[in-house]
Amino acid sequence: MKRSILSKPTFVIGLLLPLFMMSQDFQGKAYYFSKSKMELGSFGATMSEAQKKQIAERLKNRLEQTYILTFNKEGSTFKEDEKVDAYSGATDTWGKNFTPGVQYKNVKTKSLLQKQDFYGKQFLVKDKLLEIDWKIGKETKKIGNYLSIKATAVIPSKDLNWYDFSWGQLQNTDDEGEEKEEPMTEVTAWYTPQIPLNQGPLEYWGLPGLILEVNVGNTTMLCSKIVMNPDEKTNIKIPEKGKEVTKAEYQEIISNKMVEMRNNRTRGRRSN
């Protein structure tokens, strides 16, 4: 039986969902669209609107992305849909080094497995699910046909972006050698209790309902469609291949590699 959640009356869905979730083979898919605003900082002030538009078109693959969350009562996989670059006709291979790979979350064991490819090497990141101290508010809104409730949290930035890299991460001490205050990120999520699963996209989970929208900084991730018990069953495949590391170990590998590449470029310029 196939149910498209965001295009069917919520009254009917509300009646059927408890029956779906009693089934041992209960399964669903949620489709998310992520969009980020382009930030050019002070450099953007020197550019014309035409130049900004051209850059936005070239960066569209990084600013706009689509994902699929496949879930059952305990586990889920989250992965990005591959897109072809409109200019080069190829996928954004360089950017893929710093984006989330196929992710598996098990809310029963509170464990995470995530496959990461970094400059041709495969890693299997094995760690605990992120502990999020959600504050559930009273504000509600409709997402599609679903009543959604607002929740907020403040999370260490490094826990959300551990697969990414910035030079600022290496500058974690001030001039006197003291540790700087850890950067924090404010997160706003909207979840629906009409789908009583504590799953969600990326690192986000732990609310009493499926997370349909997440707002973090200049990025919004919105669920556009949900299909319950699709006709074609999809096995939730747990990532297996790759060197097993923790999040902290993976971040160290990235940082060391980027420093090595910078040093190699510096030595190359000096020798010319």
Disulfide bonds with the S-S distance in Angstrom:
none
